[in-house]
Amino acid sequence: MQEKRFDFKLLAVIVVLVFVGLLFVYSASCYTAQKHNGNKYHFVSKQMIGACVGAIAMVALMFVNVGILKKFWLVGIAVSI
């Protein structure tokens, strides 16, 4: 049985991209969010919720066998659309 190894470089790249994305969302929407919602972090907080849900899904899927995921590839594509 092959030992599972965790790819820390991939995790670091994902974390950096998420934070850069959050920074871009904030810089692009802080004025509009403050003007319309009274909270300049309105859109960033929504984006952070999505990032947290994605992180939870990523961790959950790390423990699923790849063979099971291959069986449901069409369902995964349909859900993602």
C-alpha positions in Angstrom: 0.0 0.0 0.0 1.4 3.4 -1.0 1.8 5.9 1.8 -0.3 9.1 1.4 1.8 12.3 1.5 0.5 15.8 1.9 1.6 18.4 -0.6 2.5 21.4 1.5 3.7 23.4 -1.6 0.3 23.0 -3.2 -1.4 24.1 0.0 0.8 27.2 0.3 0.0 28.2 -3.3 -3.7 27.8 -2.7 -3.6 29.8 0.5 -1.6 32.6 -1.2 -4.1 32.7 -4.1 -7.1 32.9 -1.8 -5.6 35.8 0.2 -4.6 37.6 -3.0 -8.1 37.1 -4.3 -9.6 38.5 -1.1 -7.3 41.5 -1.3 -8.4 42.1 -4.9 -12.1 41.8 -4.0 -11.6 44.3 -1.1 -9.7 46.8 -3.3 -12.2 46.6 -6.1 -15.3 46.8 -3.9 -14.6 48.7 -0.7 -16.0 52.0 -1.9 -19.2 50.5 -3.4 -19.8 48.3 -0.4 -19.4 51.3 1.9 -21.7 53.4 -0.2 -24.5 50.8 -0.6 -24.3 48.7 2.5 -22.5 50.8 5.1 -19.9 48.2 5.6 -16.7 48.3 3.4 -16.1 44.6 4.1 -19.5 43.4 2.9 -18.2 41.6 -0.3 -15.0 40.4 1.3 -16.9 38.7 4.1 -19.1 36.9 1.5 -16.0 35.9 -0.3 -14.4 34.7 2.9 -17.5 32.5 3.6 -17.1 30.9 0.2 -13.4 30.4 0.8 -14.1 28.7 4.1 -16.7 26.4 2.5 -14.2 25.5 -0.2 -11.5 24.8 2.3 -13.8 22.5 4.3 -14.8 20.7 1.1 -11.1 20.4 0.1 -10.2 18.8 3.5 -13.2 16.5 3.3 -12.3 15.3 -0.2 -8.7 14.6 0.8 -9.9 11.6 2.7 -12.0 10.1 -0.1 -10.5 7.4 -2.2 -9.8 8.6 -5.8 -11.5 5.5 -7.2 -14.8 6.6 -5.7 -14.3 10.1 -7.1 -13.7 8.7 -10.6 -17.0 6.9 -10.5 -18.9 10.2 -9.8 -17.0 12.5 -12.2 -20.1 13.3 -14.2 -22.1 14.2 -11.1 -19.2 16.5 -10.0 -19.2 18.3 -13.3 -23.0 18.8 -13.2 -22.9 20.1 -9.6 -20.1 22.5 -10.4 -22.1 24.1 -13.2 
